[in-house]
Amino acid sequence: MKKFLKNRIILGLICIVVSLLICFGITPMFNDALKSKVTLVRVTKEIRTGEQITDKMVTSVEAVGYNLPSNVIYKIEEVVGKYANADLYKGDYILKSKLSDTPMLRNAYLNKLNGENRAISVSIKSFASGLSGKLEAGDIVSLIAADVGSQRETLVYPELQYVEIIATTGSSGSDQNVQERGNGEEEELASTITVLASPEQSRLLAELEQTGKLHAALVFRGESTQAQKFLDEQASVLKELYPEETEDPKKDRDESGGTDDLGEWANPELEPAGDAVVENEQQ
């Protein structure tokens, strides 16, 4: 009995000591860490990939120093003059991994291709069809085909509802989203847009480039996470339209009542709305 009581007393003393350590040692240190503040660099206006960062784009702010990423930047001098490796938005803290000491190389976006999608360019044949020159890399657009075939139809394809622009290029070959203009140099309007497309989308775009006029309608511009939702939805549509990969997707499309030529339907008994929404334009 005495041994049992002795063990209980020792256990109680240990609990008291541990409690005192927590109350007067660990807890104050934890509270001090939460209250401590550090100076961080925060974005004040949107910065696009490849842009050189100026002092007007960032500011220094105080923030709680607890649980910050190890590569966050604290000094504004370490940011100004460098180039953004990714899109930065107002309110973001800047990480070292998102900065580069050198300008983005020409056509660097093509290095992101992983073999699943393709980069394909299509012509902007009028000022209005390219959103009056306001399209930018990262935009999600719907591509509408006009003046297609002998009947000059307007076609809205489910395959082209949500497409990501990766570059807008002028007639001189300069990408507007990467290369900066010199002082006093007039900005050149885009004559082509380069989009990220699946093999099926690429084939369709190549046909429409030859047989019609493409018109880009802006769907979304903003954070990449939100843009990815549109691309995921488009991927689901493509999976339904092309459930199995084949060597000749055009053959499968024709067998299912698609177009033999974009202006004429291979199966006249089927409605064209199965592959695209058709609107007859007035001559």
BAKOLVEX-31500 format. One line per 2 residues: number of its first residue (from 1); for each residue x, y, z of N, C-alpha, C. Coordinates in Angstrom, 1 decimal, padded with zeros to 4 digits, always signed. Layout:
N
NUM) X Y Z X Y Z X Y Z  ... .
% end
This chain:
283
1) +000.8 -001.2 +000.0 +000.0 +000.0 +000.0 +000.9 +001.3 +000.0  +001.9 +001.2 +000.9 +002.8 +002.4 +000.9 +003.5 +002.6 -000.4 .
3) +003.9 +001.5 -001.0 +004.6 +001.6 -002.3 +003.7 +002.2 -003.4  +002.4 +001.8 -003.3 +001.5 +002.3 -004.3 +001.3 +003.8 -004.1 .
5) +001.2 +004.3 -002.8 +001.0 +005.7 -002.5 +002.3 +006.5 -002.9  +003.4 +005.9 -002.7 +004.7 +006.5 -003.1 +004.8 +006.7 -004.6 .
7) +004.3 +005.7 -005.3 +004.3 +005.9 -006.8 +003.4 +006.9 -007.3  +002.2 +007.0 -006.6 +001.3 +008.1 -007.0 +001.8 +009.5 -006.7 .
9) +002.5 +009.6 -005.6 +003.1 +010.9 -005.2 +004.2 +011.3 -006.2  +005.0 +010.3 -006.6 +006.0 +010.6 -007.7 +005.4 +011.0 -009.0 .
11) +004.3 +010.3 -009.4 +003.6 +010.6 -010.6 +003.0 +012.0 -010.5  +002.4 +012.3 -009.4 +001.8 +013.6 -009.2 +002.8 +014.7 -009.3 .
13) +004.0 +014.5 -008.7 +005.0 +015.5 -008.8 +005.5 +015.7 -010.2  +005.6 +014.6 -011.0 +006.0 +014.7 -012.4 +005.0 +015.5 -013.2 .
15) +003.7 +015.3 -012.9 +002.7 +016.0 -013.6 +002.7 +017.5 -013.3  +003.0 +017.8 -012.0 +003.1 +019.2 -011.6 +004.2 +019.9 -012.3 .
17) +005.4 +019.3 -012.4 +006.5 +019.8 -013.0 +006.3 +020.1 -014.5  +005.7 +019.1 -015.2 +005.4 +019.2 -016.6 +004.4 +020.3 -016.8 .
19) +003.4 +020.5 -016.0 +002.4 +021.5 -016.1 +003.1 +022.9 -016.0  +004.0 +023.0 -015.0 +004.7 +024.3 -014.8 +005.5 +024.6 -016.0 .
21) +006.2 +023.6 -016.6 +007.0 +023.9 -017.8 +006.2 +024.4 -019.0  +005.0 +023.8 -019.1 +004.1 +024.2 -020.2 +003.6 +025.6 -020.0 .
23) +003.1 +025.9 -018.7 +002.5 +027.2 -018.4 +003.5 +028.3 -018.5  +004.7 +028.1 -017.9 +005.6 +029.2 -017.8 +006.8 +029.1 -018.8 .
25) +006.9 +028.1 -019.6 +008.0 +027.9 -020.5 +007.5 +027.9 -022.0  +006.9 +026.8 -022.3 +006.5 +026.6 -023.7 +005.4 +027.6 -024.2 .
27) +004.4 +027.8 -023.4 +003.3 +028.6 -023.8 +003.7 +030.1 -024.0  +004.5 +030.7 -023.1 +005.0 +032.1 -023.4 +005.8 +032.1 -024.7 .
29) +006.6 +031.1 -024.9 +007.4 +031.1 -026.2 +006.6 +031.0 -027.4  +005.5 +030.2 -027.3 +004.6 +030.1 -028.5 +003.8 +031.4 -028.7 .
31) +003.4 +032.0 -027.6 +002.7 +033.3 -027.8 +003.6 +034.4 -028.3  +004.9 +034.4 -027.9 +005.8 +035.4 -028.5 +006.0 +035.2 -030.0 .
33) +006.0 +033.9 -030.4 +006.2 +033.6 -031.8 +005.0 +034.1 -032.6  +003.8 +033.9 -032.0 +002.6 +034.4 -032.7 +002.6 +035.9 -032.8 .
35) +003.0 +036.6 -031.8 +003.0 +038.0 -031.7 +004.1 +038.7 -032.5  +005.2 +038.0 -032.7 +006.3 +038.6 -033.4 +005.9 +038.9 -034.9 .
37) +006.4 +040.0 -035.4 +006.1 +040.4 -036.7 +007.3 +040.6 -037.5  +007.2 +040.4 -038.8 +008.4 +040.5 -039.7 +007.9 +041.4 -040.9 .
39) +008.9 +041.9 -041.6 +008.6 +042.7 -042.8 +008.7 +041.9 -044.1  +007.6 +041.8 -044.8 +007.6 +041.0 -046.0 +007.3 +041.9 -047.3 .
41) +007.6 +041.3 -048.4 +007.3 +042.0 -049.7 +006.0 +041.5 -050.2  +005.0 +042.4 -050.5 +003.7 +042.1 -051.0 +003.5 +042.7 -052.4 .
43) +002.8 +042.1 -053.2 +002.4 +042.6 -054.6 +001.3 +043.6 -054.5  +001.4 +044.7 -055.1 +000.4 +045.7 -055.1 -000.4 +045.8 -056.4 .
45) +000.1 +045.3 -057.5 -000.6 +045.2 -058.7 -000.2 +043.9 -059.5  -001.1 +043.5 -060.3 -000.9 +042.2 -061.0 +000.4 +042.3 -061.9 .
47) +001.2 +041.2 -061.7 +002.5 +041.1 -062.5 +002.4 +039.8 -063.3  +002.5 +040.0 -064.6 +002.5 +038.9 -065.6 +003.8 +038.2 -065.7 .
49) +003.7 +036.9 -066.1 +005.0 +036.1 -066.3 +005.9 +036.8 -067.3  +007.1 +037.0 -066.9 +008.1 +037.6 -067.8 +008.3 +039.1 -067.6 .
51) +007.4 +039.7 -066.8 +007.5 +041.1 -066.6 +008.6 +041.4 -065.6  +009.3 +042.6 -065.8 +010.3 +043.0 -064.9 +009.6 +043.8 -063.7 .
53) +010.0 +043.5 -062.5 +009.3 +044.0 -061.3 +009.9 +045.4 -061.0  +009.0 +046.4 -060.8 +009.5 +047.7 -060.4 +009.0 +048.0 -059.0 .
55) +009.5 +049.1 -058.4 +009.1 +049.4 -057.1 +007.6 +049.8 -057.0  +007.0 +050.1 -058.1 +005.6 +050.5 -058.1 +004.7 +049.3 -058.0 .
57) +005.2 +048.1 -058.2 +004.4 +046.9 -058.3 +004.4 +046.2 -056.9  +005.3 +046.6 -056.0 +005.4 +045.9 -054.7 +005.5 +046.9 -053.6 .
59) +005.3 +046.4 -052.4 +005.5 +047.2 -051.2 +005.9 +046.4 -050.0  +006.4 +047.0 -048.9 +006.8 +046.3 -047.7 +005.7 +046.4 -046.7 .
61) +005.3 +045.3 -046.1 +004.3 +045.2 -045.1 +004.7 +044.4 -043.9  +004.1 +044.6 -042.7 +004.4 +043.8 -041.6 +003.4 +042.7 -041.5 .
63) +003.9 +041.5 -041.1 +003.0 +040.3 -041.0 +003.5 +039.5 -039.9  +002.6 +038.6 -039.4 +003.0 +037.7 -038.4 +004.0 +036.7 -038.9 .
65) +005.1 +036.5 -038.2 +006.2 +035.7 -038.6 +006.0 +034.2 -038.4  +004.9 +033.8 -037.9 +004.7 +032.4 -037.6 +004.3 +031.6 -038.9 .
67) +004.9 +030.4 -039.1 +004.5 +029.5 -040.1 +004.6 +030.1 -041.6  +005.6 +030.9 -041.8 +005.9 +031.4 -043.1 +006.7 +030.4 -044.0 .
69) +006.5 +030.4 -045.3 +007.4 +029.6 -046.1 +008.9 +029.9 -046.0  +009.7 +029.0 -046.1 +011.1 +029.2 -045.9 +011.8 +030.1 -047.0 .
71) +011.2 +030.1 -048.2 +011.7 +030.9 -049.3 +011.0 +032.2 -049.5  +010.3 +032.7 -048.5 +009.6 +034.0 -048.7 +010.6 +035.1 -048.7 .
73) +010.4 +036.2 -049.4 +011.3 +037.3 -049.5 +010.9 +038.4 -048.5  +011.9 +038.9 -047.8 +011.7 +039.9 -046.7 +012.1 +041.3 -047.2 .
75) +013.0 +041.4 -048.0 +013.6 +042.7 -048.4 +013.1 +043.1 -049.8  +012.6 +044.3 -050.0 +012.1 +044.7 -051.3 +013.2 +044.9 -052.3 .
77) +014.5 +045.1 -051.8 +015.6 +045.3 -052.7 +015.9 +044.0 -053.4  +015.5 +042.8 -052.8 +015.7 +041.6 -053.5 +014.7 +041.2 -054.6 .
79) +013.7 +042.1 -054.7 +012.7 +041.9 -055.7 +012.7 +042.8 -056.9  +012.9 +044.1 -056.6 +012.9 +045.1 -057.7 +014.0 +044.8 -058.7 .
81) +013.7 +044.9 -059.9 +014.6 +044.6 -061.0 +014.7 +043.2 -061.5  +014.0 +042.3 -060.8 +014.0 +040.9 -061.2 +012.8 +040.6 -062.1 .
83) +012.7 +039.4 -062.6 +011.6 +039.1 -063.5 +010.8 +038.0 -062.9  +009.5 +038.0 -063.2 +008.5 +037.1 -062.6 +008.5 +035.8 -063.5 .
85) +008.7 +034.7 -062.7 +008.6 +033.3 -063.4 +007.2 +032.8 -063.5  +006.3 +033.5 -062.8 +004.8 +033.1 -062.7 +004.0 +034.3 -062.6 .
87) +002.7 +034.2 -062.9 +001.8 +035.3 -062.6 +001.7 +035.6 -061.1  +001.8 +036.9 -060.8 +001.6 +037.3 -059.4 +000.5 +038.2 -059.3 .
89) -000.4 +038.1 -058.2 -001.6 +038.9 -058.1 -001.5 +039.7 -056.9  -002.3 +040.8 -056.9 -002.4 +041.8 -055.8 -002.6 +041.0 -054.5 .
91) -001.8 +041.3 -053.5 -001.9 +040.7 -052.2 -001.0 +039.5 -051.9  -000.4 +039.0 -053.0 +000.5 +037.8 -052.9 +001.8 +038.2 -052.2 .
93) +002.3 +037.3 -051.4 +003.7 +037.4 -050.9 +004.6 +036.8 -052.0  +005.8 +037.3 -052.1 +006.7 +036.8 -053.2 +007.7 +035.8 -052.7 .
95) +007.8 +034.7 -053.4 +008.7 +033.6 -053.0 +009.9 +033.6 -054.0  +011.0 +033.2 -053.5 +012.2 +033.2 -054.4 +012.1 +032.3 -055.6 .
97) +011.3 +031.3 -055.5 +011.1 +030.4 -056.7 +010.3 +031.1 -057.8  +009.7 +032.2 -057.5 +008.9 +032.9 -058.5 +009.6 +034.0 -059.2 .
99) +010.9 +034.1 -058.9 +011.7 +035.2 -059.5 +012.9 +034.7 -060.3  +013.3 +035.5 -061.2 +014.5 +035.1 -062.1 +015.3 +036.4 -062.2 .
101) +016.6 +036.2 -062.3 +017.6 +037.3 -062.5 +017.6 +037.7 -064.0  +017.2 +036.9 -064.9 +017.3 +037.1 -066.3 +015.9 +037.2 -066.9 .
103) +015.8 +037.9 -068.0 +014.5 +038.0 -068.7 +014.1 +036.6 -069.2  +012.8 +036.5 -069.4 +012.3 +035.2 -069.9 +012.7 +035.1 -071.4 .
105) +013.2 +033.9 -071.7 +013.7 +033.7 -073.1 +012.5 +033.7 -074.1  +012.8 +034.0 -075.3 +011.7 +033.9 -076.3 +011.2 +032.5 -076.4 .
107) +009.9 +032.3 -076.5 +009.3 +031.0 -076.7 +009.5 +030.1 -075.6  +009.8 +030.6 -074.4 +010.1 +029.7 -073.2 +008.9 +028.9 -072.9 .
109) +007.7 +029.4 -073.2 +006.5 +028.7 -072.8 +006.3 +027.4 -073.6  +007.0 +027.3 -074.7 +007.0 +026.0 -075.4 +007.7 +024.9 -074.7 .
111) +008.6 +025.2 -073.7 +009.3 +024.2 -073.0 +008.4 +023.5 -072.0  +007.2 +024.0 -071.8 +006.2 +023.4 -070.8 +005.4 +022.3 -071.5 .
113) +005.6 +022.1 -072.8 +004.8 +021.0 -073.4 +005.3 +019.6 -073.0  +004.4 +018.8 -072.6 +004.7 +017.5 -072.0 +004.4 +016.3 -072.9 .
115) +004.0 +016.5 -074.2 +003.7 +015.5 -075.1 +002.3 +015.1 -075.2  +001.5 +015.6 -074.2 +000.0 +015.3 -074.2 -000.7 +016.3 -075.1 .
117) -000.4 +017.6 -074.9 -001.0 +018.6 -075.7 -000.1 +019.2 -076.7  -000.6 +020.0 -077.6 +000.2 +020.6 -078.7 +000.0 +022.1 -078.6 .
119) +001.0 +022.8 -079.1 +000.9 +024.3 -079.3 +000.6 +024.5 -080.8  -000.5 +025.2 -081.0 -000.8 +025.4 -082.4 -001.3 +026.9 -082.6 .
121) -000.9 +027.5 -083.6 -001.2 +028.9 -083.9 -002.4 +029.0 -084.9  -003.2 +030.0 -084.7 -004.3 +030.3 -085.6 -004.3 +031.8 -085.9 .
123) -004.8 +032.1 -087.1 -004.7 +033.5 -087.5 -005.9 +034.4 -086.9  -005.5 +035.6 -086.6 -006.5 +036.6 -086.3 -006.8 +037.4 -087.5 .
125) -007.8 +037.2 -088.2 -008.0 +037.8 -089.5 -008.7 +039.1 -089.6  -009.1 +039.6 -088.4 -009.7 +040.9 -088.3 -009.4 +041.5 -086.9 .
127) -009.5 +042.8 -086.8 -009.3 +043.4 -085.5 -010.3 +042.9 -084.4  -011.6 +042.8 -084.8 -012.6 +042.4 -083.9 -012.5 +040.9 -083.5 .
129) -012.0 +040.1 -084.4 -011.9 +038.6 -084.1 -010.9 +038.3 -083.0  -010.0 +039.2 -082.7 -009.0 +039.0 -081.7 -009.2 +039.8 -080.4 .
131) -010.5 +040.1 -080.1 -010.9 +040.9 -079.0 -010.2 +042.3 -079.0  -010.2 +042.9 -080.2 -009.6 +044.2 -080.4 -008.2 +044.4 -079.8 .
133) -007.4 +043.3 -080.0 -006.0 +043.4 -079.5 -005.8 +043.2 -078.0  -006.8 +042.8 -077.3 -006.7 +042.7 -075.8 -006.4 +041.3 -075.3 .
135) -006.3 +040.4 -076.1 -006.0 +039.0 -075.7 -004.6 +038.9 -075.1  -004.4 +038.1 -074.1 -003.1 +037.9 -073.4 -002.9 +036.4 -073.2 .
137) -001.6 +036.1 -072.9 -001.3 +034.7 -072.5 -001.9 +034.4 -071.2  -002.5 +033.2 -071.1 -003.2 +032.8 -069.9 -004.7 +033.0 -070.0 .
139) -005.1 +033.7 -071.0 -006.6 +033.9 -071.1 -007.2 +032.5 -071.5  -008.5 +032.3 -071.0 -009.3 +031.2 -071.5 -010.3 +031.7 -072.5 .
141) -010.3 +031.2 -073.7 -011.2 +031.7 -074.7 -012.1 +030.6 -075.3  -013.2 +031.0 -075.9 -014.0 +030.1 -076.8 -013.7 +030.5 -078.2 .
143) -013.4 +029.5 -079.1 -013.1 +029.8 -080.5 -014.3 +029.5 -081.3  -014.8 +030.5 -082.0 -016.0 +030.3 -082.8 -015.6 +030.4 -084.3 .
145) -016.1 +029.5 -085.1 -015.7 +029.5 -086.5 -016.8 +030.1 -087.3  -016.4 +031.1 -088.2 -017.4 +031.8 -089.0 -017.0 +031.6 -090.5 .
147) -017.9 +031.8 -091.4 -017.7 +031.7 -092.8 -017.1 +030.4 -093.2  -017.7 +029.3 -092.6 -017.1 +028.0 -092.9 -017.8 +027.4 -094.1 .
149) -017.1 +026.9 -095.0 -017.6 +026.1 -096.1 -018.3 +027.0 -097.1  -018.9 +026.4 -098.1 -019.6 +027.1 -099.2 -020.8 +027.8 -098.7 .
151) -021.4 +027.3 -097.6 -022.6 +028.0 -097.1 -022.3 +029.1 -096.1  -021.0 +029.3 -095.8 -020.6 +030.4 -094.9 -021.3 +030.3 -093.5 .
153) -021.3 +029.1 -093.0 -021.9 +028.9 -091.7 -021.1 +029.3 -090.5  -021.7 +029.6 -089.4 -021.0 +029.9 -088.2 -021.2 +028.7 -087.2 .
155) -020.1 +028.1 -086.8 -020.1 +026.9 -086.1 -019.5 +027.1 -084.7  -020.2 +026.6 -083.7 -019.7 +026.6 -082.3 -019.4 +025.2 -081.9 .
157) -018.1 +024.8 -081.9 -017.8 +023.4 -081.6 -017.6 +023.1 -080.1  -018.1 +022.0 -079.6 -017.9 +021.7 -078.2 -016.4 +021.5 -077.9 .
159) -015.6 +021.1 -078.9 -014.2 +020.9 -078.6 -013.4 +022.2 -078.4  -014.0 +023.3 -078.7 -013.3 +024.6 -078.6 -014.0 +025.6 -077.7 .
161) -014.7 +025.1 -076.7 -015.4 +025.9 -075.7 -014.4 +026.7 -074.8  -013.4 +025.9 -074.3 -012.4 +026.5 -073.4 -011.0 +026.1 -073.8 .
163) -010.3 +027.1 -074.3 -009.0 +026.9 -074.8 -008.0 +027.9 -074.2  -006.9 +027.5 -073.8 -005.9 +028.4 -073.2 -005.0 +029.0 -074.2 .
165) -004.8 +030.4 -074.1 -003.9 +031.1 -075.0 -002.5 +031.0 -074.3  -001.5 +030.6 -075.0 -000.1 +030.6 -074.4 +000.8 +031.7 -075.0 .
167) +000.3 +032.3 -076.1 +001.1 +033.5 -076.7 +000.2 +034.2 -077.7  +000.4 +035.5 -077.8 -000.1 +036.3 -078.8 +001.0 +036.9 -079.6 .
169) +001.0 +036.8 -080.9 +002.2 +037.1 -081.7 +001.8 +038.1 -082.8  +002.6 +039.1 -083.0 +002.4 +040.1 -084.1 +003.0 +039.6 -085.4 .
171) +002.7 +040.4 -086.4 +003.1 +039.9 -087.8 +004.7 +039.8 -087.9  +005.4 +040.5 -087.0 +006.9 +040.5 -087.1 +007.4 +039.2 -086.4 .
173) +006.6 +038.5 -085.7 +007.0 +037.3 -085.0 +007.3 +037.5 -083.5  +007.1 +038.7 -083.0 +007.4 +039.1 -081.6 +006.2 +038.7 -080.7 .
175) +006.4 +038.0 -079.6 +005.4 +037.6 -078.7 +005.1 +038.8 -077.8  +003.8 +039.2 -077.7 +003.5 +040.4 -076.9 +003.6 +040.2 -075.4 .
177) +003.5 +038.9 -075.0 +003.5 +038.7 -073.5 +004.9 +038.5 -073.0  +005.9 +038.4 -073.9 +007.2 +038.2 -073.4 +008.2 +039.3 -073.7 .
179) +008.2 +039.8 -074.9 +009.1 +040.8 -075.3 +008.6 +042.2 -075.1  +009.5 +043.0 -074.5 +009.1 +044.4 -074.1 +009.3 +045.3 -075.3 .
181) +008.6 +046.4 -075.4 +008.7 +047.4 -076.4 +009.8 +048.5 -076.0  +010.5 +049.0 -076.9 +011.4 +050.1 -076.6 +010.6 +051.4 -076.4 .
183) +011.3 +052.4 -075.9 +010.7 +053.6 -075.6 +010.2 +054.3 -076.9  +009.0 +054.7 -076.9 +008.4 +055.3 -078.1 +008.0 +054.4 -079.2 .
185) +008.2 +053.1 -079.0 +007.9 +052.1 -080.1 +006.4 +051.8 -080.0  +005.7 +051.9 -081.1 +004.3 +051.6 -081.1 +004.0 +050.1 -080.9 .
187) +003.0 +049.8 -080.1 +002.7 +048.4 -079.8 +002.1 +047.8 -081.0  +002.5 +046.6 -081.4 +002.0 +045.9 -082.5 +000.9 +045.0 -082.1 .
189) -000.2 +045.0 -082.9 -001.4 +044.1 -082.6 -001.1 +042.7 -083.0  -001.7 +041.8 -082.3 -001.5 +040.4 -082.6 -002.1 +040.0 -083.9 .
191) -001.4 +039.2 -084.7 -002.0 +038.7 -085.9 -002.2 +037.2 -085.8  -001.6 +036.5 -084.8 -001.9 +035.1 -084.5 -002.0 +034.9 -083.0 .
193) -002.7 +033.9 -082.6 -002.7 +033.4 -081.2 -002.2 +032.0 -081.2  -001.4 +031.7 -080.2 -001.0 +030.3 -080.0 -001.7 +029.7 -078.8 .
195) -002.3 +028.6 -079.0 -003.1 +028.0 -078.0 -002.6 +026.6 -077.6  -003.0 +026.1 -076.4 -002.6 +024.8 -076.0 -003.8 +023.9 -076.4 .
197) -003.6 +022.8 -077.1 -004.7 +022.0 -077.7 -004.3 +020.5 -077.7  -005.4 +019.7 -077.5 -005.3 +018.3 -077.6 -005.1 +017.9 -079.1 .
199) -004.7 +016.7 -079.4 -004.6 +016.3 -080.8 -005.8 +016.5 -081.6  -007.0 +016.2 -081.0 -008.3 +016.4 -081.7 -008.6 +017.9 -082.0 .
201) -008.3 +018.7 -081.0 -008.5 +020.1 -081.1 -007.5 +020.7 -082.2  -006.3 +020.2 -082.2 -005.3 +020.7 -083.2 -005.8 +020.4 -084.6 .
203) -006.3 +019.2 -084.8 -006.7 +018.8 -086.2 -007.9 +019.7 -086.6  -008.8 +020.0 -085.7 -010.0 +020.8 -086.0 -009.6 +022.2 -086.3 .
205) -008.6 +022.8 -085.5 -008.2 +024.1 -085.7 -007.4 +024.3 -087.0  -006.7 +023.2 -087.4 -005.9 +023.3 -088.7 -006.9 +023.3 -089.8 .
207) -008.0 +022.6 -089.7 -009.0 +022.6 -090.8 -009.7 +023.9 -090.8  -010.1 +024.5 -089.7 -010.8 +025.7 -089.6 -009.9 +026.9 -090.1 .
209) -008.6 +026.8 -089.9 -007.7 +027.8 -090.4 -007.8 +027.9 -091.9  -008.0 +026.8 -092.6 -008.0 +026.8 -094.0 -009.4 +027.1 -094.6 .
211) -010.5 +026.7 -093.9 -011.8 +026.8 -094.4 -012.7 +027.9 -093.8  -012.3 +028.6 -092.8 -013.1 +029.6 -092.2 -012.3 +030.7 -091.5 .
213) -013.0 +031.4 -090.7 -012.4 +032.5 -089.9 -012.7 +032.2 -088.4  -011.7 +032.2 -087.6 -011.9 +032.0 -086.2 -012.0 +033.3 -085.4 .
215) -013.0 +033.3 -084.5 -013.3 +034.5 -083.7 -013.1 +034.1 -082.2  -012.3 +034.8 -081.5 -012.0 +034.5 -080.1 -012.9 +035.3 -079.1 .
217) -013.6 +034.5 -078.2 -014.5 +035.2 -077.2 -013.8 +034.9 -075.9  -013.5 +036.0 -075.1 -012.9 +035.8 -073.8 -013.8 +035.2 -072.8 .
219) -013.4 +034.2 -072.1 -014.2 +033.5 -071.1 -013.7 +033.9 -069.7  -012.4 +033.8 -069.5 -011.9 +034.0 -068.2 -010.4 +034.6 -068.2 .
221) -010.1 +035.5 -067.3 -008.8 +036.0 -067.1 -008.5 +036.1 -065.6  -007.5 +035.5 -065.1 -007.3 +035.6 -063.7 -006.4 +034.5 -063.1 .
223) -006.7 +034.1 -061.9 -005.8 +033.1 -061.2 -005.8 +031.8 -062.0  -004.7 +031.2 -062.0 -004.5 +029.9 -062.8 -005.3 +028.8 -062.2 .
225) -005.6 +028.8 -060.9 -006.4 +027.7 -060.3 -007.8 +027.8 -060.8  -008.4 +028.9 -061.0 -009.7 +029.1 -061.5 -009.7 +028.8 -063.0 .
227) -008.7 +029.2 -063.7 -008.6 +028.9 -065.1 -008.5 +027.4 -065.4  -007.9 +026.7 -064.5 -007.7 +025.2 -064.7 -009.1 +024.5 -064.6 .
229) -010.0 +025.1 -063.9 -011.4 +024.5 -063.8 -012.1 +024.5 -065.1  -011.9 +025.6 -065.9 -012.4 +025.6 -067.3 -011.7 +024.5 -068.2 .
231) -010.4 +024.4 -068.0 -009.7 +023.5 -068.8 -010.1 +022.0 -068.5  -010.3 +021.8 -067.2 -010.7 +020.5 -066.8 -012.1 +020.1 -067.3 .
233) -013.0 +021.1 -067.4 -014.3 +020.9 -067.9 -014.2 +020.6 -069.4  -013.3 +021.3 -070.1 -013.1 +021.0 -071.5 -012.5 +019.6 -071.8 .
235) -011.6 +019.2 -070.9 -011.0 +017.9 -071.0 -012.1 +016.8 -070.8  -013.1 +017.0 -069.9 -014.2 +016.1 -069.7 -015.0 +016.0 -071.0 .
237) -015.3 +017.1 -071.6 -016.0 +017.1 -072.9 -015.3 +016.3 -074.0  -014.0 +016.5 -074.1 -013.2 +015.8 -075.1 -013.2 +014.3 -074.8 .
239) -013.2 +014.0 -073.6 -013.2 +012.5 -073.2 -014.5 +011.9 -073.6  -015.6 +012.6 -073.5 -016.9 +012.1 -074.0 -017.0 +012.0 -075.5 .
241) -016.4 +013.0 -076.2 -016.5 +013.1 -077.6 -015.6 +012.0 -078.2  -014.4 +011.8 -077.6 -013.4 +010.9 -078.1 -013.1 +009.9 -077.0 .
243) -014.0 +008.9 -076.7 -013.7 +008.0 -075.6 -012.5 +007.1 -075.8  -012.1 +006.8 -077.0 -011.0 +006.0 -077.2 -010.0 +006.6 -078.2 .
245) -008.8 +006.6 -077.9 -007.8 +007.1 -078.8 -007.6 +006.3 -080.0  -007.6 +006.9 -081.1 -007.5 +006.2 -082.4 -006.4 +006.9 -083.2 .
247) -005.9 +006.1 -084.2 -004.9 +006.7 -085.1 -005.5 +007.7 -086.0  -006.8 +007.6 -086.3 -007.4 +008.4 -087.3 -008.7 +009.0 -086.7 .
249) -008.6 +010.0 -085.8 -009.8 +010.6 -085.2 -010.8 +011.1 -086.3  -010.3 +011.6 -087.5 -011.2 +012.1 -088.5 -012.2 +011.0 -089.0 .
251) -011.6 +009.8 -089.1 -012.4 +008.7 -089.6 -013.5 +008.4 -088.6  -013.2 +008.4 -087.3 -014.3 +008.1 -086.3 -015.3 +009.2 -086.3 .
253) -014.9 +010.5 -086.6 -015.8 +011.6 -086.6 -016.8 +011.4 -087.8  -016.2 +011.0 -089.0 -017.1 +010.8 -090.1 -018.1 +009.7 -090.0 .
255) -017.6 +008.6 -089.3 -018.5 +007.4 -089.1 -019.6 +007.7 -088.2  -019.4 +008.7 -087.3 -020.4 +009.1 -086.3 -021.4 +010.1 -086.8 .
257) -021.2 +010.5 -088.1 -022.1 +011.5 -088.7 -021.5 +012.9 -088.6  -020.2 +013.0 -088.5 -019.6 +014.3 -088.5 -019.4 +014.9 -089.9 .
259) -018.5 +015.8 -090.0 -018.2 +016.4 -091.3 -017.2 +015.8 -092.1  -017.4 +015.6 -093.4 -016.4 +015.1 -094.3 -015.5 +016.3 -094.7 .
261) -016.2 +017.4 -095.0 -015.5 +018.6 -095.1 -016.3 +019.6 -094.3  -015.7 +020.6 -093.7 -016.3 +021.4 -092.7 -017.5 +022.2 -093.2 .
263) -017.6 +022.3 -094.5 -018.7 +023.0 -095.1 -019.9 +022.1 -095.4  -019.7 +020.7 -095.5 -020.7 +019.8 -095.9 -020.7 +018.7 -094.9 .
265) -021.9 +018.2 -094.6 -022.1 +017.1 -093.6 -022.0 +015.8 -094.3  -021.3 +014.8 -093.8 -021.1 +013.5 -094.4 -022.4 +012.8 -094.4 .
267) -023.2 +012.9 -093.4 -024.5 +012.2 -093.3 -025.6 +013.3 -093.3  -026.3 +013.5 -094.4 -027.3 +014.6 -094.5 -028.5 +014.3 -093.6 .
269) -028.7 +013.1 -093.1 -029.9 +012.8 -092.3 -029.7 +013.2 -090.8  -028.4 +013.5 -090.5 -028.1 +013.8 -089.1 -028.1 +015.4 -089.0 .
271) -028.5 +015.9 -087.8 -028.4 +017.3 -087.6 -027.0 +017.7 -087.2  -026.5 +018.8 -087.7 -025.1 +019.2 -087.4 -024.9 +019.6 -086.0 .
273) -026.0 +019.8 -085.2 -025.8 +020.1 -083.8 -025.1 +019.1 -083.0  -025.0 +017.8 -083.5 -024.4 +016.8 -082.8 -022.9 +017.1 -082.6 .
275) -022.2 +017.8 -083.5 -020.8 +018.1 -083.3 -020.6 +019.6 -083.1  -021.6 +020.4 -083.6 -021.4 +021.9 -083.4 -022.7 +022.6 -083.5 .
277) -022.8 +023.7 -082.9 -024.0 +024.5 -083.0 -023.8 +025.4 -084.3  -024.8 +025.3 -085.2 -024.7 +026.0 -086.5 -025.6 +027.1 -086.6 .
279) -025.1 +028.2 -087.1 -025.9 +029.4 -087.4 -025.7 +029.9 -088.8  -026.7 +029.9 -089.6 -026.5 +030.3 -091.0 -026.4 +031.9 -091.0 .
281) -025.3 +032.3 -091.6 -025.1 +033.8 -091.7 -025.8 +034.3 -092.9  -026.2 +035.5 -092.8 -026.8 +036.2 -093.9 -025.8 +036.5 -095.0 .
283) -026.0 +036.2 -096.2 -025.0 +036.5 -097.2 -024.9 +038.0 -097.4 .
% end
